[in-house]
Amino acid sequence: MQKDMKNRIAGAVFVVISIGIYGYASTFLKMGHALLIAALPAVPTILIATYFLKKAQKNEARSAADAPSNLKS
């Protein structure tokens, strides 16, 4: 349970960082390539966030699958 929350928080932090980078680039760089500058760091952060969220879902599924066997014993 603790691991799931840590993974979810880490995923959310990466999403917020990527949105912040995008906002910074689009606000302060009013040039045509501002979107490209913003997209380059955002792509890996979104991938990392997806990894953490999928990891949290796997942990939840695993702990949910273990729950009935724990109740029986």
N, C-alpha and C positions, 0 to 999 in steps of 0.2 A: 504493500500500500504506500509506504514511504517512497519507494523507488518510482512508483507511478507518478506521484505528485512532483517529484524532482524532474522527471522527464517532461512532464507537461509544462512545468514552469520554464525549463530550459527551452522548450519549443516556442513558448509564447515570447520569451525574451528575444530569441532570434528573429521572430516575425516583427516584433516592435523595432528592433535595430534595423532590419531591412527597410521597413516603412520610413524610419527616420532618415536613413541614407537617401532614399528616393526623394523625400520631401526637401532635404537639404540641397541636393543637386538640382532639383527642378526650381527651387526658389532662388538660389543664389547664382546659378549658372543659366542665364536666360538665352542660351545658345541652342543651336539645333542638335548638338550632340549631348545635351544634358541627360536625355533619356538613356542614351547608351552608357554614360558614366554611372548613372544610377542603377542600371540593370546589371552591370558587371558584378558589383559586390552583392546585389540582392539575390542573384541566382544561387550561389553557394549557401547563403544563409537560409533561403527557403528550403533547399535540399536538406540541410542539417536539421532544420525544424521538423521537416517531414520525417526524418529518421528518428528523432526523439519521440515524436507523437506515435509513430508506428511501434516503437519499442515499448512505450507505455501501454498501448493496446494489447501487445503480446503478453506483457506481464499481467495485465488484468485478466486476459483469457486464461492464462496459466493458473492464476490464483483462483479463478472461478471454477476451473476444472478440478482443482485440488480440494475445493470446499466440500463436496459431497463425501469424498473418501475420508476427510477429516471428521466429518460428523458421524460416520459409521463406526469409527474406532473410538 
